[in-house]
């Protein structure tokens, strides 16, 4: 599965800055997803992750406790 990132939903504040995003990351346990997911969660965005765990990595284990993180295997 290739890494792919898409914005499902987004809201902007009065200065047209991104205030909130719900982001879908496919291949989320790969290199790009494992770097972007914690960064997006840290700034307050919601992340929906999709991965088949073909290589059995555990790079998203720390993100699982975040209520704004949803993982679909």
URZIPE-V65893 format. One record per pair of residues at least 24 apart in sequence whose C-alpha atoms are under 6 Angstrom apart, sorted by the first residue. I is the first residue (numbers start at 1). J is the second residue. Records with the same first field share a line. If there is no record, write none. Layout:
I: J / J
This chain:
1: 27
2: 27
3: 27
20: 45
21: 45
22: 46 / 47
23: 47 / 48
24: 48 / 49
25: 49
26: 50 / 51
27: 51
34: 59
